[in-house]
Amino acid sequence: MKRRHRLPFGAEILDGGVRFRLWAPKLDRVSLVIEGGPELAMEAEGDGWFALETDAARAGTRYRYRAGELLVPDPASRYQPEDVHGPSEVVDPTRHDWSDGGWRGRPWEETVLYELHVGAFSDTHDFDGVARRLDRLVDLGVTAVELMPVAEFPGARNWGYDGVLLFAPEARYGGPEGLKRLVEACHARGLSLFLDVVYNHFGPDGNYLGAYAEFFTKRHSTPWGDGINFDGRQSRPVRDFFIENALYWLEEFNVDGLRFDAVHAILDDSDPDIVAELASAVRARIKDRPVHLVLENDDNRARYLARGHHTAQWNDDVHHALRVHLSGERGGYYADYADRPAEHLGRALAEGFAYQGEPSPYRGGTPRGEPSSHLAPAAFVAFAQNHDQVGNNAFGSRLALLAPPDAVAAGAVIIALSPQVPMLFMGEEWAAEQPFLYFVDFGAELAAAVREGRRREFAKFPEFADPAARERIPDPNAPETFERSVLDWSVADRSPHAEALARTKALLELRKREIVPRLAGARAGTWRVLAERAVEVRWPMGDGTTLVLVANFGEAPVDAARPGRLLYASAEPGAPRSATFYLA
C-alpha cells in the first residue's frame, strides 16, 4: 500500500522529474541549487511564489534554495540528512510499501496515552529503539504512544520543541523511513501513534523563514520573539503551511492523532483562528478513521472542545492540584492550588477545569478559564507527570523522589481509574527515580545563553537564591545531561519498581474492564470536600452507574461512605494518603 500527501510547496515527485515551489515574497529572484549539479533559476508565479519543474532532480537528490545571499534548506523538506543548516533531500513517499492497510484506528474512549522522548527512551536513541520496546507497553495496557516532537532540530539532542523544519522527521532518529516503520510497528500491535507538534514558535537555530517570507509579525509578541503571522498581511500562505503540516503527518505517515503544543501561545485575531481552522480542515479531509486532536492550552479555553473538532485537552489543573497534595509544593503556579487544595482537585476531576473564569493569584488576579462542566470527562487528559512537569524541575526530579510512596500510589490510582483519559510519562509505570532533564545541543553562544537563562529562571525560588546553588543546576548543553535522562530499563524488574509496575498493569487492566465500557455517555461529576486534603468525587457513567472516588492526602483518616462495589483501594479506605474507587 502506498501513501502520499501532495504538498502545494516544497519538492514533489512528478513523472520524469521534480517540482520545487517556495514562497519568498521578500525576494525578486530565487534559484534552486542542486548538490553536485546545476543552479537553476526559478520562475516567479506571483504573490511571492517561485516554482520550477526539472528532470535534473529525482528521489535522493540533495538541494538548497538561493534566497538572496543565503543558501537555505527547503522549509517543507521531507528529509534533512545533514541537520538544519544542510541540504534538503528529495523524498518519494510512494517508495514505502505500507503494511498496515487494515488499520482503522481506535476509539478515543479506549485511549491510555504513553508519552515518550524518542532519543531518551532507548539505548539506540531512535525510532527503531522505540519499536523494540512496544511489546512491553502493550503488556502494560497502553493503547497509544505519544512522541514528543520529532521535527528536525539543531544538533544531536533536543526535547524537540526547538524544531525548525516541521516536515522532516529528525534524521538522527531515523528520518521519514524510521518513523514510518515505527507507525507500522505500533499498528501491528494495536497501538495508536500520536505526534506532538509545535505551531506556536520555531527554534532559535536554523530557521531562515524570516529572511525571505512574511512569516513573522511584530503585531504579536511571544516568549520566543515576534509572533507567527497567522492574521496579518499575507498570512494565508503561513496558515496553509501549518494546515498542510498537520495533514501531512496524518495522511503520509498514517499517525492517529496530534497533540498541539501550547496553543495559548498561538496569537491570532482571525475568526476562525488557526487552531479552529486547522481542526476543521482535518475533519473535512479525513473521515475514514478516527483521528484525535489534543490541545495543550494553559488558558483553559473550553470553547475549542465544545465545538467538537478537537478531541480533548491536557488537564494541567488535575496535575497541579494533585501535585500540591502529593509533594506539598506551593511555589510558582502551584500557588493557585495551595489554598483549598481538596476543592481544586475535586473540581478538576469532576468538571475538567479547576479554574473556569475565576481570578488566578499566580497571574496577578487575571481571570483564567471558561466553564467546562458541560463537557464529558473524556474531553480531558489527566496525568501525574509529563515531560514539562518533570523536566522543568531544576534537577529533572520525578514524583518518586518528591513524594512518599503511598502518596505516589494514590495518585497513580486516581489517574488510572478516573473517567478522564490517562497519560503516563515514560518510566512512570515503574515509579522511575532517574531524572528527565532539560537538554539541548546548541552552538557555543546560544548554549551559554540557554544555560544562563535557565539559571535565572530558577533564581526566583528560595532554594536557588544563592548563585552557588544555581551553579548546581545541570547544564542543558552538556552531553551528560542527556545521558542521565536516557531511560534505564534494567531497574523496572527490581524491587520496589517491579511492584509499582505490577500495580500499574493491574490498574490499567481494571480500567479496561470496568471504566472504558462505561465512558460513552459519561457526564461531568460532583464533588464534596471531606477535609482540607480529602475529597469525594462522583461521576454519572454512561450505563447508569456512578463511579465514586474517595481520596485522602491528609495525615489523619477520614470517615467516608462506602457506596456500592469496591473497585480498588490503594490502602484502607479513608486512610491517610489513599485513593479508593467504588462503583455504585
Buried (B, 14 or more C-beta within 10 A) or exposed (E): EEBBBEBEBBBBBEEEBBBBBBBBBBBEEBBBBBBEBEEBEBEBEEEBBBBBBBEBBEBEBBBBBBBBEEBBBBBBBBBBBEBBBBBBBBBBBEEBEBBBEEBEBBBBBBBBBBBBBBBBBBEBBBBBBBBBBBEEBEEBBBBBBBBBBBBBBBBBBBBBBBBBBBBBBBBBBBBBBBBBBBBBBBBEBEBBBBBBBBBBBBBBBBBBBBBBBBBBBEBBEBEBEBBBBBBBEBBEBBBBBBBBBBBBBBBBBBBBBBBBBBBBBBBBEEEEBBBBBBBBBBBEBBEEEBBBBBBBBBEBBBEBBBEEBBBBBBBBBBBBBBBBBBBBBEEEBBBBBBEBBBBBBBBBBBBBBBBBEBEBBBEEEEEBBBBBBEBBBBBBBBBBBBBBBBBBBBEBBBBBBBBEEBBBBBBBBBBBBBBBBBBBBBBBBBBBBBBBBBBBBBEEEBBEEBBEEBBEBBEEEEEBEEEEBBEEBBBBBBEEBBEBBBBEBEBBEEEEBBBBBEBBBEBBEBBBEBBBEBBEEBBBBBBBBBBEBBBBBBBBBBEEBBBBBBBBBBEEBBEBEBBBEEBBBBBEBBBBBBBBBBBE
